[in-house]
Amino acid sequence: MNQRDDCLDLLRQLVAIPSQSQNEEELARFVASYLRDELGMETTLQYVEGKSYNVIGRWPMEKSLLPRKLMLGGHLDTVPPSPFWETDPYRLIQQGDRLRGLGAGDMKGGLAAQLTVLKSLRSQGFHWNAEVEFVGFADEERHSIGANAYVRKVLEEQRPAQETFFIMAEPHFNNIVVGATGKVLLKLETRGIPGHAATPEKGINAIDCMTALLQAVQRIWGKRYRDGTAASYCCLMIQSEYPGYSLNIPEHCICLINKQLASGEQAAEFQASLSQLYQDCVGKGTLTVSREIPSYPSYQLPPDQKDLTALCTFLRKQFHRTPELHINQSVSDGNILYHSLGIPTVLFGPQGINFHTEREYLSLQSLEQYMQELEAYLKAYYNAD
């Protein structure tokens, strides 16, 4: 079986295993078996919670700890299947260049490609000049509890620090993600004074207070987003306790706001702005703001980071292409690993299209080219011979 067919066979098996967020155990066990049986790696199934597991594979070290480490992998989970799938979402189907199946693009195709390359190198007797670690994380599509559990494990182990580079096989092929906005989920609560709704001036309507605040936020932060001086925000939910038609002035209102955080933006600044806007534009009742789960810091690799530079230089010289260096407008586990462990992380994998929808597919052409490029790059920069 050639490398292409080997990868497609593995991808079929990965897609066939349901692994939506908080239900990754079966896939984690499958990948652990593959790492152990096909690659000869020492594997660890890290329990996270419920049916969520991380999987970690390392080749046994034959000598003292190498000063460098290469990390590969990404997340195991998928979003739930849309009810609009026209084919079985758990069956990989090829339609020309399109490989269709739930998670094929995001990101089981990337995992299959990297695992296939590692298997190919092992069969060639490749000798590494760095420790190699493959990691599959749980729950990236939800709250990244897998990545946070991995961070805690690394900090508890207190292993000697190594110069590390992580190529996360997220579906970015024509561009390489070198950073991302962060985000914070904030819960806003306004409290007013109850009274009879027929004479609203005798109380303080918590909904009116929240509405006035949100209008002020739109004026200030909406403009900053349009001007490109701040990342976006979005009101996700607003609700009030309503006991029924009793003509009571609502005294409590809740709102959830998702605030993306551009590089350099701090959640605390946005929170302080909310409090100031409430004081200036509402001036009655009370506001409390609290952070909810999830929360991600922003990150951005320096443009001269040496591993990134080496990868881009290699692709340009050997494959005559220069992927754009991209700052992602969404988050990934890379935000957590870079912020908490200082691991330079890039998102680079075969190209997924329309992921998170029933139209999701993986480009077969990009899958084949990605494996060719990744294997050649690893031979050029991680060969001990």
C-alpha positions in Angstrom: 0.0 0.0 0.0 1.4 3.4 -1.0 1.5 6.4 1.3 -1.7 8.0 -0.2 -3.7 4.8 0.2 -2.3 4.2 3.7 -3.4 7.7 4.8 -6.9 7.3 3.2 -7.4 4.0 5.0 -6.4 5.5 8.3 -8.7 8.5 7.7 -11.6 6.2 7.0 -11.1 4.6 10.3 -10.8 8.0 12.1 -14.0 9.4 10.5 -15.9 6.2 11.3 -15.4 6.7 15.1 -17.8 9.4 16.5 -15.8 11.8 18.6 -17.7 15.0 19.2 -16.6 17.1 22.1 -16.8 15.3 25.5 -17.1 11.9 23.8 -13.5 11.3 22.5 -12.6 8.2 24.5 -13.1 5.7 21.7 -11.0 7.7 19.3 -8.3 8.4 21.9 -8.0 4.6 22.5 -7.8 4.0 18.7 -5.0 6.6 18.2 -3.2 5.2 21.3 -3.2 1.7 19.7 -2.0 3.1 16.4 0.9 5.0 18.1 1.9 1.9 20.0 1.4 -0.8 17.3 2.3 1.1 14.1 4.9 3.6 15.4 6.3 1.8 18.4 5.7 4.8 20.7 5.2 4.8 24.4 1.6 6.0 24.8 -0.4 7.6 27.6 -4.1 8.0 27.8 -4.7 11.0 29.9 -8.1 11.1 31.5 -9.6 14.6 31.4 -13.2 14.2 32.5 -16.3 12.2 31.6 -15.6 10.5 28.3 -12.8 13.0 27.3 -9.3 11.7 27.0 -6.0 13.1 25.6 -3.6 10.7 24.0 0.2 11.3 24.1 2.8 9.3 22.2 6.6 9.5 22.5 9.3 7.3 21.1 11.4 5.7 23.8 14.5 7.7 24.5 17.7 5.7 23.8 20.0 8.4 25.3 19.8 11.4 27.5 17.2 14.0 27.0 17.6 15.7 23.6 17.7 19.5 23.8 15.0 19.8 21.1 11.4 18.5 20.8 9.0 18.4 17.9 5.4 18.2 18.6 2.8 17.1 16.1 -1.0 16.4 16.4 -4.0 18.4 17.2 -7.6 17.9 18.5 -9.5 14.6 18.4 -13.0 16.1 18.7 -15.5 17.2 16.2 -18.6 19.3 16.3 -21.9 17.4 16.4 -23.2 16.4 12.9 -25.6 18.8 11.3 -29.0 17.2 10.5 -28.5 18.4 6.9 -25.8 15.8 6.0 -26.9 14.2 2.7 -24.4 11.3 3.3 -23.5 9.3 6.3 -21.3 11.7 8.3 -19.3 8.8 9.7 -18.4 7.3 6.3 -15.6 8.8 4.3 -16.7 9.4 0.7 -14.5 10.6 -2.2 -16.0 12.9 -4.7 -13.3 13.9 -7.1 -10.8 16.0 -5.0 -13.2 16.1 -2.1 -13.0 13.7 0.8 -16.3 14.1 2.7 -17.0 13.0 6.2 -17.5 14.6 9.7 -14.2 15.9 10.9 -12.4 15.0 7.6 -11.4 18.6 7.2 -11.3 19.7 10.8 -9.1 17.9 11.6 -8.9 14.2 11.3 -7.3 14.6 7.8 -4.4 16.5 9.4 -4.0 13.8 12.1 -4.0 11.0 9.5 -1.5 12.8 7.4 1.0 13.4 10.2 0.6 9.8 11.5 1.2 8.5 8.0 4.3 10.5 7.6 5.7 9.3 11.0 5.0 5.8 9.9 6.8 6.3 6.6 9.8 7.7 8.3 9.9 4.9 10.8 9.8 2.3 8.0 12.8 4.1 6.4 14.8 3.8 9.7 14.9 7.5 10.1 17.0 8.8 13.1 15.7 11.9 14.8 17.8 14.7 16.3 14.9 15.7 18.5 12.4 14.1 20.8 9.1 13.6 19.0 5.8 13.8 20.7 2.4 13.2 19.1 -0.6 14.7 21.0 -4.3 14.3 20.5 -6.4 16.7 22.5 -10.0 16.5 23.7 -12.6 19.2 23.6 -10.9 21.8 21.4 -14.2 22.6 19.7 -15.8 23.5 23.0 -13.8 24.6 26.1 -10.3 23.1 25.4 -10.3 21.2 28.7 -8.0 18.7 27.0 -5.3 21.3 26.3 -5.6 22.7 29.8 -5.3 19.2 31.3 -2.1 18.7 29.2 -0.7 21.9 30.5 -1.3 20.9 34.1 0.4 17.5 33.4 3.5 19.1 31.9 3.8 21.5 34.8 3.4 18.7 37.3 6.0 16.5 35.6 8.6 19.3 35.9 10.6 17.9 33.0 13.7 19.8 31.9 12.8 22.5 29.5 13.4 21.7 25.8 13.4 23.9 22.7 10.1 22.9 21.3 8.2 23.5 18.1 4.6 22.4 17.5 3.1 21.9 14.0 -0.6 21.5 14.8 -2.3 19.9 11.8 -5.3 22.2 11.7 -6.8 22.7 8.2 -4.6 25.6 7.0 -2.6 24.8 3.9 -2.5 27.9 1.8 -1.7 30.0 4.9 0.2 29.1 8.1 -1.4 30.4 11.2 1.2 32.0 13.5 -1.1 33.5 16.0 -4.7 34.1 16.9 -7.1 36.4 18.7 -8.0 35.3 22.2 -11.4 35.5 23.6 -13.2 35.9 26.9 -16.8 35.1 27.8 -18.3 37.6 30.1 -21.5 37.5 32.1 -23.1 40.8 32.7 -25.8 41.3 35.3 -27.8 44.4 35.9 -30.0 44.9 39.0 -32.7 47.5 39.4 -35.5 48.2 41.8 -38.8 46.4 41.5 -42.2 48.1 41.3 -45.4 48.2 39.4 -45.0 48.3 35.6 -47.8 50.7 35.2 -45.6 53.4 36.9 -42.1 52.4 35.7 -40.6 55.7 36.8 -41.0 54.5 40.4 -38.6 51.6 40.0 -35.5 50.8 37.9 -35.9 48.4 35.0 -32.9 46.1 34.8 -33.7 45.4 31.1 -33.6 49.1 30.3 -30.3 49.4 32.1 -28.8 46.5 30.1 -30.2 47.9 26.8 -28.6 51.3 27.4 -25.3 49.6 28.2 -25.3 47.5 25.1 -26.1 50.5 22.9 -23.0 52.3 24.5 -20.9 49.2 23.9 -22.0 49.2 20.2 -21.1 52.9 19.8 -17.6 52.6 21.3 -16.4 49.0 20.7 -18.3 48.5 17.4 -16.5 51.5 16.0 -13.1 50.2 17.3 -13.7 46.9 15.5 -14.7 48.6 12.3 -11.6 50.8 12.5 -9.4 47.8 13.1 -8.2 49.0 16.5 -9.9 46.2 18.4 -11.2 42.7 17.8 -14.9 41.9 17.6 -17.4 41.3 20.3 -20.8 39.7 20.1 -23.8 39.7 22.4 -24.8 36.0 22.6 -27.8 36.0 25.0 -29.9 38.4 27.0 -32.6 37.3 29.5 -34.6 38.4 32.5 -36.7 36.6 35.1 -40.3 36.8 34.1 -42.8 35.2 36.5 -45.7 35.8 34.1 -48.0 38.7 33.4 -48.0 40.3 36.7 -46.9 43.8 35.7 -43.7 43.8 37.7 -40.7 45.9 36.8 -37.9 43.5 35.9 -35.2 43.9 38.6 -32.6 41.4 37.2 -31.2 41.0 33.7 -28.4 38.8 32.4 -26.4 39.1 29.2 -23.5 37.0 27.8 -20.9 38.7 25.7 -18.1 37.0 23.7 -15.2 39.4 23.3 -12.4 38.4 20.9 -9.0 39.7 22.0 -6.5 40.9 19.4 -2.8 40.7 20.1 -2.1 43.2 22.9 -5.7 43.4 24.0 -6.5 42.5 27.5 -9.8 41.2 28.9 -9.4 43.4 31.9 -9.4 46.5 29.7 -12.8 45.5 28.2 -14.2 44.7 31.6 -13.1 48.1 33.0 -14.7 49.8 29.9 -18.0 48.1 30.6 -18.0 49.4 34.1 -17.1 52.9 33.0 -19.7 52.9 30.2 -22.4 51.8 32.7 -21.5 54.6 35.1 -21.4 57.2 32.3 -24.4 56.1 30.1 -26.8 54.4 32.6 -26.0 55.7 36.0 -28.6 53.8 37.9 -29.1 50.3 39.2 -26.0 48.2 39.5 -23.8 46.2 37.1 -21.6 43.2 37.9 -19.3 41.5 35.4 -17.8 38.1 35.8 -15.7 35.8 33.6 -17.2 32.5 32.4 -15.6 29.5 30.7 -14.0 29.5 28.1 -11.3 32.1 28.2 -8.3 32.2 25.8 -5.4 34.7 25.7 -4.3 35.9 22.3 -0.9 35.0 20.9 1.4 35.8 18.0 4.8 34.2 17.1 7.6 36.7 16.4 8.1 36.8 12.6 11.7 35.8 13.0 11.0 32.8 15.2 13.6 30.4 13.9 11.5 27.2 13.5 8.9 29.2 11.6 11.5 30.8 9.5 13.1 27.5 8.7 9.7 26.0 7.7 8.8 28.9 5.4 12.3 29.0 3.8 12.1 25.3 3.1 8.7 25.5 1.5 9.8 28.4 -0.7 13.1 26.8 -1.8 12.0 23.2 -2.2 8.3 23.5 -3.2 8.3 27.1 -4.7 5.4 28.3 -2.7 5.1 30.9 0.1 2.0 30.4 2.3 0.7 33.6 3.9 1.5 34.0 7.6 -2.0 34.4 9.1 -3.4 35.6 12.4 -6.5 33.5 13.0 -9.7 35.2 14.0 -10.8 32.2 15.9 -9.0 30.4 18.7 -7.3 27.0 19.0 -5.4 24.9 21.5 -2.4 26.8 20.3 -3.5 29.9 22.3 -3.3 27.8 25.5 0.0 26.1 24.8 1.8 29.2 23.7 0.5 31.3 26.7 0.9 28.6 29.4 4.0 26.7 28.3 5.7 29.1 25.8 5.5 26.5 23.0 5.8 28.2 19.6 2.8 26.7 17.8 1.8 27.0 14.1 -1.4 25.7 12.5 -0.4 23.9 9.3 -2.2 21.0 7.7 -4.1 19.8 4.6 -6.9 22.1 3.6 -10.3 21.6 5.0 -13.3 23.4 3.5 -16.7 24.3 4.9 -15.9 22.7 8.3 -18.5 22.8 11.0 -21.2 22.4 8.3 -22.8 19.5 6.4 -20.7 20.6 3.4 -17.4 19.8 5.1 -14.7 18.2 3.0 -10.9 17.7 2.8 -9.0 18.5 -0.3 -7.3 15.3 -1.5 -4.7 17.2 -3.5 -3.7 19.2 -0.5 -3.5 16.1 1.6 -1.0 14.5 -0.7 1.1 17.6 -1.1 1.0 18.2 2.6 2.4 14.8 3.4 5.1 15.2 0.7 6.1 18.6 2.1 6.0 17.6 5.8 8.1 14.5 5.2 10.7 16.4 3.2 10.9 19.1 5.9 11.4 16.6 8.7 14.1 14.9 6.8 15.9 18.2 6.2 15.6 19.6 9.7 15.2 16.7 12.1 17.7 14.1 10.7 20.4 13.0 13.2 22.5 11.3 10.5 
